[in-house]
Amino acid sequence: MIPSLLEKVERLSLKEQVDKFAVGDDVRVHVTVREGDKERVQIFSGLVIARDGRGASATFTVRRISHGVGVERVFPVHSPNVGKVEVEKSGHVRRAKLYYLRELTGKKAKLREKARR
């Protein structure tokens, strides 16, 4: 099968090394922020509640509570602005999307930690 031009262009925009993480993991996302002519790395830490798409358009959603308000950010997996994704804890989940956590607060919003082998 001959790869189409679109597939060739998409392959160029993919990262070679993608960090391994899953839905339910507590992560720290290192994001490059440009302010004027300066550049710095900002860390956004939270819980991965969803992964969407495939290929160059793959994204993941990270949620955290900041000053009592839920904040969610959607990051492209293959974006050059996303430096690295560090997994702090792996949560045991049985769903692909954890949108139900939006309604829960406190201890009810906690996930069990994944058993290590």
PyMOL commands that place a pseudoatom at each C-alpha (Angstrom):
pseudoatom trace, name=CA, resn=MET, resi=1, chain=A, elem=C, hetatm=0, pos=[0.000, 0.000, 0.000]
pseudoatom trace, name=CA, resn=ILE, resi=2, chain=A, elem=C, hetatm=0, pos=[1.386, 3.385, -0.991]
pseudoatom trace, name=CA, resn=PRO, resi=3, chain=A, elem=C, hetatm=0, pos=[1.274, 5.957, 1.829]
pseudoatom trace, name=CA, resn=SER, resi=4, chain=A, elem=C, hetatm=0, pos=[-0.642, 9.060, 0.849]
pseudoatom trace, name=CA, resn=LEU, resi=5, chain=A, elem=C, hetatm=0, pos=[0.843, 12.536, 0.910]
pseudoatom trace, name=CA, resn=LEU, resi=6, chain=A, elem=C, hetatm=0, pos=[-1.200, 13.359, 3.995]
pseudoatom trace, name=CA, resn=GLU, resi=7, chain=A, elem=C, hetatm=0, pos=[0.272, 10.401, 5.907]
pseudoatom trace, name=CA, resn=LYS, resi=8, chain=A, elem=C, hetatm=0, pos=[3.803, 11.462, 4.917]
pseudoatom trace, name=CA, resn=VAL, resi=9, chain=A, elem=C, hetatm=0, pos=[3.249, 15.008, 6.187]
pseudoatom trace, name=CA, resn=GLU, resi=10, chain=A, elem=C, hetatm=0, pos=[1.689, 13.701, 9.397]
pseudoatom trace, name=CA, resn=ARG, resi=11, chain=A, elem=C, hetatm=0, pos=[4.653, 11.401, 10.013]
pseudoatom trace, name=CA, resn=LEU, resi=12, chain=A, elem=C, hetatm=0, pos=[7.005, 14.408, 9.889]
pseudoatom trace, name=CA, resn=SER, resi=13, chain=A, elem=C, hetatm=0, pos=[5.162, 16.128, 12.748]
pseudoatom trace, name=CA, resn=LEU, resi=14, chain=A, elem=C, hetatm=0, pos=[5.247, 13.133, 15.110]
pseudoatom trace, name=CA, resn=LYS, resi=15, chain=A, elem=C, hetatm=0, pos=[7.653, 13.061, 18.046]
pseudoatom trace, name=CA, resn=GLU, resi=16, chain=A, elem=C, hetatm=0, pos=[10.167, 10.221, 18.007]
pseudoatom trace, name=CA, resn=GLN, resi=17, chain=A, elem=C, hetatm=0, pos=[10.008, 9.607, 21.786]
pseudoatom trace, name=CA, resn=VAL, resi=18, chain=A, elem=C, hetatm=0, pos=[6.546, 9.889, 23.355]
pseudoatom trace, name=CA, resn=ASP, resi=19, chain=A, elem=C, hetatm=0, pos=[6.257, 9.629, 27.130]
pseudoatom trace, name=CA, resn=LYS, resi=20, chain=A, elem=C, hetatm=0, pos=[4.227, 6.639, 28.341]
pseudoatom trace, name=CA, resn=PHE, resi=21, chain=A, elem=C, hetatm=0, pos=[1.249, 7.552, 30.502]
pseudoatom trace, name=CA, resn=ALA, resi=22, chain=A, elem=C, hetatm=0, pos=[-2.372, 6.493, 30.735]
pseudoatom trace, name=CA, resn=VAL, resi=23, chain=A, elem=C, hetatm=0, pos=[-5.747, 7.752, 31.877]
pseudoatom trace, name=CA, resn=GLY, resi=24, chain=A, elem=C, hetatm=0, pos=[-5.828, 7.862, 35.675]
pseudoatom trace, name=CA, resn=ASP, resi=25, chain=A, elem=C, hetatm=0, pos=[-2.161, 8.844, 36.093]
pseudoatom trace, name=CA, resn=ASP, resi=26, chain=A, elem=C, hetatm=0, pos=[-1.074, 11.862, 38.117]
pseudoatom trace, name=CA, resn=VAL, resi=27, chain=A, elem=C, hetatm=0, pos=[1.310, 13.704, 35.811]
pseudoatom trace, name=CA, resn=ARG, resi=28, chain=A, elem=C, hetatm=0, pos=[3.515, 16.782, 35.618]
pseudoatom trace, name=CA, resn=VAL, resi=29, chain=A, elem=C, hetatm=0, pos=[3.443, 18.309, 32.128]
pseudoatom trace, name=CA, resn=HIS, resi=30, chain=A, elem=C, hetatm=0, pos=[6.408, 20.543, 31.222]
pseudoatom trace, name=CA, resn=VAL, resi=31, chain=A, elem=C, hetatm=0, pos=[5.043, 23.214, 28.868]
pseudoatom trace, name=CA, resn=THR, resi=32, chain=A, elem=C, hetatm=0, pos=[7.156, 25.812, 27.068]
pseudoatom trace, name=CA, resn=VAL, resi=33, chain=A, elem=C, hetatm=0, pos=[5.593, 29.268, 27.436]
pseudoatom trace, name=CA, resn=ARG, resi=34, chain=A, elem=C, hetatm=0, pos=[6.657, 32.195, 25.246]
pseudoatom trace, name=CA, resn=GLU, resi=35, chain=A, elem=C, hetatm=0, pos=[6.201, 35.698, 26.647]
pseudoatom trace, name=CA, resn=GLY, resi=36, chain=A, elem=C, hetatm=0, pos=[7.439, 38.297, 24.211]
pseudoatom trace, name=CA, resn=ASP, resi=37, chain=A, elem=C, hetatm=0, pos=[10.963, 37.290, 23.269]
pseudoatom trace, name=CA, resn=LYS, resi=38, chain=A, elem=C, hetatm=0, pos=[11.501, 35.188, 26.411]
pseudoatom trace, name=CA, resn=GLU, resi=39, chain=A, elem=C, hetatm=0, pos=[10.849, 31.481, 26.818]
pseudoatom trace, name=CA, resn=ARG, resi=40, chain=A, elem=C, hetatm=0, pos=[10.342, 29.494, 30.022]
pseudoatom trace, name=CA, resn=VAL, resi=41, chain=A, elem=C, hetatm=0, pos=[9.099, 26.087, 31.131]
pseudoatom trace, name=CA, resn=GLN, resi=42, chain=A, elem=C, hetatm=0, pos=[5.895, 25.981, 33.163]
pseudoatom trace, name=CA, resn=ILE, resi=43, chain=A, elem=C, hetatm=0, pos=[4.752, 22.816, 34.946]
pseudoatom trace, name=CA, resn=PHE, resi=44, chain=A, elem=C, hetatm=0, pos=[1.069, 21.869, 34.942]
pseudoatom trace, name=CA, resn=SER, resi=45, chain=A, elem=C, hetatm=0, pos=[0.394, 18.962, 37.293]
pseudoatom trace, name=CA, resn=GLY, resi=46, chain=A, elem=C, hetatm=0, pos=[-2.845, 17.053, 37.609]
pseudoatom trace, name=CA, resn=LEU, resi=47, chain=A, elem=C, hetatm=0, pos=[-4.788, 13.926, 36.740]
pseudoatom trace, name=CA, resn=VAL, resi=48, chain=A, elem=C, hetatm=0, pos=[-5.127, 12.632, 33.171]
pseudoatom trace, name=CA, resn=ILE, resi=49, chain=A, elem=C, hetatm=0, pos=[-8.885, 12.262, 32.649]
pseudoatom trace, name=CA, resn=ALA, resi=50, chain=A, elem=C, hetatm=0, pos=[-8.927, 11.554, 28.891]
pseudoatom trace, name=CA, resn=ARG, resi=51, chain=A, elem=C, hetatm=0, pos=[-6.865, 10.684, 25.823]
pseudoatom trace, name=CA, resn=ASP, resi=52, chain=A, elem=C, hetatm=0, pos=[-8.277, 11.403, 22.380]
pseudoatom trace, name=CA, resn=GLY, resi=53, chain=A, elem=C, hetatm=0, pos=[-7.298, 10.959, 18.767]
pseudoatom trace, name=CA, resn=ARG, resi=54, chain=A, elem=C, hetatm=0, pos=[-4.392, 9.208, 17.141]
pseudoatom trace, name=CA, resn=GLY, resi=55, chain=A, elem=C, hetatm=0, pos=[-1.356, 10.171, 15.171]
pseudoatom trace, name=CA, resn=ALA, resi=56, chain=A, elem=C, hetatm=0, pos=[-0.396, 13.828, 15.013]
pseudoatom trace, name=CA, resn=SER, resi=57, chain=A, elem=C, hetatm=0, pos=[-3.790, 14.960, 16.315]
pseudoatom trace, name=CA, resn=ALA, resi=58, chain=A, elem=C, hetatm=0, pos=[-3.654, 12.912, 19.561]
pseudoatom trace, name=CA, resn=THR, resi=59, chain=A, elem=C, hetatm=0, pos=[-4.441, 14.906, 22.711]
pseudoatom trace, name=CA, resn=PHE, resi=60, chain=A, elem=C, hetatm=0, pos=[-4.780, 14.341, 26.440]
pseudoatom trace, name=CA, resn=THR, resi=61, chain=A, elem=C, hetatm=0, pos=[-6.739, 16.254, 29.083]
pseudoatom trace, name=CA, resn=VAL, resi=62, chain=A, elem=C, hetatm=0, pos=[-5.245, 17.028, 32.504]
pseudoatom trace, name=CA, resn=ARG, resi=63, chain=A, elem=C, hetatm=0, pos=[-7.411, 18.211, 35.412]
pseudoatom trace, name=CA, resn=ARG, resi=64, chain=A, elem=C, hetatm=0, pos=[-6.428, 19.774, 38.706]
pseudoatom trace, name=CA, resn=ILE, resi=65, chain=A, elem=C, hetatm=0, pos=[-8.033, 21.817, 41.448]
pseudoatom trace, name=CA, resn=SER, resi=66, chain=A, elem=C, hetatm=0, pos=[-6.583, 25.321, 41.759]
pseudoatom trace, name=CA, resn=HIS, resi=67, chain=A, elem=C, hetatm=0, pos=[-7.844, 27.551, 44.599]
pseudoatom trace, name=CA, resn=GLY, resi=68, chain=A, elem=C, hetatm=0, pos=[-11.020, 25.459, 44.882]
pseudoatom trace, name=CA, resn=VAL, resi=69, chain=A, elem=C, hetatm=0, pos=[-11.815, 25.665, 41.162]
pseudoatom trace, name=CA, resn=GLY, resi=70, chain=A, elem=C, hetatm=0, pos=[-11.389, 22.779, 38.717]
pseudoatom trace, name=CA, resn=VAL, resi=71, chain=A, elem=C, hetatm=0, pos=[-9.000, 23.621, 35.874]
pseudoatom trace, name=CA, resn=GLU, resi=72, chain=A, elem=C, hetatm=0, pos=[-8.613, 21.435, 32.787]
pseudoatom trace, name=CA, resn=ARG, resi=73, chain=A, elem=C, hetatm=0, pos=[-6.085, 21.777, 29.986]
pseudoatom trace, name=CA, resn=VAL, resi=74, chain=A, elem=C, hetatm=0, pos=[-5.943, 19.840, 26.751]
pseudoatom trace, name=CA, resn=PHE, resi=75, chain=A, elem=C, hetatm=0, pos=[-2.427, 19.159, 25.456]
pseudoatom trace, name=CA, resn=PRO, resi=76, chain=A, elem=C, hetatm=0, pos=[-1.422, 17.798, 22.056]
pseudoatom trace, name=CA, resn=VAL, resi=77, chain=A, elem=C, hetatm=0, pos=[0.755, 14.711, 22.593]
pseudoatom trace, name=CA, resn=HIS, resi=78, chain=A, elem=C, hetatm=0, pos=[3.111, 15.572, 19.729]
pseudoatom trace, name=CA, resn=SER, resi=79, chain=A, elem=C, hetatm=0, pos=[3.347, 19.333, 20.326]
pseudoatom trace, name=CA, resn=PRO, resi=80, chain=A, elem=C, hetatm=0, pos=[6.855, 20.806, 20.441]
pseudoatom trace, name=CA, resn=ASN, resi=81, chain=A, elem=C, hetatm=0, pos=[5.641, 22.996, 23.334]
pseudoatom trace, name=CA, resn=VAL, resi=82, chain=A, elem=C, hetatm=0, pos=[5.070, 19.930, 25.539]
pseudoatom trace, name=CA, resn=GLY, resi=83, chain=A, elem=C, hetatm=0, pos=[8.576, 19.100, 26.729]
pseudoatom trace, name=CA, resn=LYS, resi=84, chain=A, elem=C, hetatm=0, pos=[7.954, 15.988, 28.779]
pseudoatom trace, name=CA, resn=VAL, resi=85, chain=A, elem=C, hetatm=0, pos=[5.254, 14.273, 30.803]
pseudoatom trace, name=CA, resn=GLU, resi=86, chain=A, elem=C, hetatm=0, pos=[6.397, 12.860, 34.156]
pseudoatom trace, name=CA, resn=VAL, resi=87, chain=A, elem=C, hetatm=0, pos=[4.175, 10.250, 35.810]
pseudoatom trace, name=CA, resn=GLU, resi=88, chain=A, elem=C, hetatm=0, pos=[3.993, 10.814, 39.574]
pseudoatom trace, name=CA, resn=LYS, resi=89, chain=A, elem=C, hetatm=0, pos=[1.404, 8.122, 40.400]
pseudoatom trace, name=CA, resn=SER, resi=90, chain=A, elem=C, hetatm=0, pos=[-0.496, 5.572, 38.351]
pseudoatom trace, name=CA, resn=GLY, resi=91, chain=A, elem=C, hetatm=0, pos=[-4.172, 5.229, 39.194]
pseudoatom trace, name=CA, resn=HIS, resi=92, chain=A, elem=C, hetatm=0, pos=[-6.241, 2.059, 38.873]
pseudoatom trace, name=CA, resn=VAL, resi=93, chain=A, elem=C, hetatm=0, pos=[-9.164, 2.905, 36.567]
pseudoatom trace, name=CA, resn=ARG, resi=94, chain=A, elem=C, hetatm=0, pos=[-11.738, 0.892, 34.653]
pseudoatom trace, name=CA, resn=ARG, resi=95, chain=A, elem=C, hetatm=0, pos=[-12.830, 3.597, 32.231]
pseudoatom trace, name=CA, resn=ALA, resi=96, chain=A, elem=C, hetatm=0, pos=[-11.266, 5.349, 29.238]
pseudoatom trace, name=CA, resn=LYS, resi=97, chain=A, elem=C, hetatm=0, pos=[-12.718, 8.746, 30.182]
pseudoatom trace, name=CA, resn=LEU, resi=98, chain=A, elem=C, hetatm=0, pos=[-12.911, 9.972, 33.784]
pseudoatom trace, name=CA, resn=TYR, resi=99, chain=A, elem=C, hetatm=0, pos=[-15.372, 12.822, 33.235]
pseudoatom trace, name=CA, resn=TYR, resi=100, chain=A, elem=C, hetatm=0, pos=[-17.361, 11.715, 36.300]
pseudoatom trace, name=CA, resn=LEU, resi=101, chain=A, elem=C, hetatm=0, pos=[-14.553, 13.135, 38.479]
pseudoatom trace, name=CA, resn=ARG, resi=102, chain=A, elem=C, hetatm=0, pos=[-15.703, 16.648, 37.522]
pseudoatom trace, name=CA, resn=GLU, resi=103, chain=A, elem=C, hetatm=0, pos=[-18.685, 16.254, 39.850]
pseudoatom trace, name=CA, resn=LEU, resi=104, chain=A, elem=C, hetatm=0, pos=[-16.739, 14.793, 42.795]
pseudoatom trace, name=CA, resn=THR, resi=105, chain=A, elem=C, hetatm=0, pos=[-14.725, 16.647, 45.429]
pseudoatom trace, name=CA, resn=GLY, resi=106, chain=A, elem=C, hetatm=0, pos=[-12.380, 15.709, 48.247]
pseudoatom trace, name=CA, resn=LYS, resi=107, chain=A, elem=C, hetatm=0, pos=[-11.714, 12.058, 49.038]
pseudoatom trace, name=CA, resn=LYS, resi=108, chain=A, elem=C, hetatm=0, pos=[-14.414, 10.887, 46.649]
pseudoatom trace, name=CA, resn=ALA, resi=109, chain=A, elem=C, hetatm=0, pos=[-12.349, 12.196, 43.735]
pseudoatom trace, name=CA, resn=LYS, resi=110, chain=A, elem=C, hetatm=0, pos=[-9.319, 10.079, 44.699]
pseudoatom trace, name=CA, resn=LEU, resi=111, chain=A, elem=C, hetatm=0, pos=[-8.305, 7.044, 42.683]
pseudoatom trace, name=CA, resn=ARG, resi=112, chain=A, elem=C, hetatm=0, pos=[-6.759, 3.841, 43.959]
pseudoatom trace, name=CA, resn=GLU, resi=113, chain=A, elem=C, hetatm=0, pos=[-3.102, 3.488, 43.116]
pseudoatom trace, name=CA, resn=LYS, resi=114, chain=A, elem=C, hetatm=0, pos=[-2.248, 0.846, 40.533]
pseudoatom trace, name=CA, resn=ALA, resi=115, chain=A, elem=C, hetatm=0, pos=[-0.686, -2.287, 42.023]
pseudoatom trace, name=CA, resn=ARG, resi=116, chain=A, elem=C, hetatm=0, pos=[2.984, -2.552, 41.109]
pseudoatom trace, name=CA, resn=ARG, resi=117, chain=A, elem=C, hetatm=0, pos=[4.404, -5.834, 39.922]
for i in range(1, 117): cmd.bond("trace and resi %d" % i, "trace and resi %d" % (i + 1))
show_as sticks, trace
zoom trace
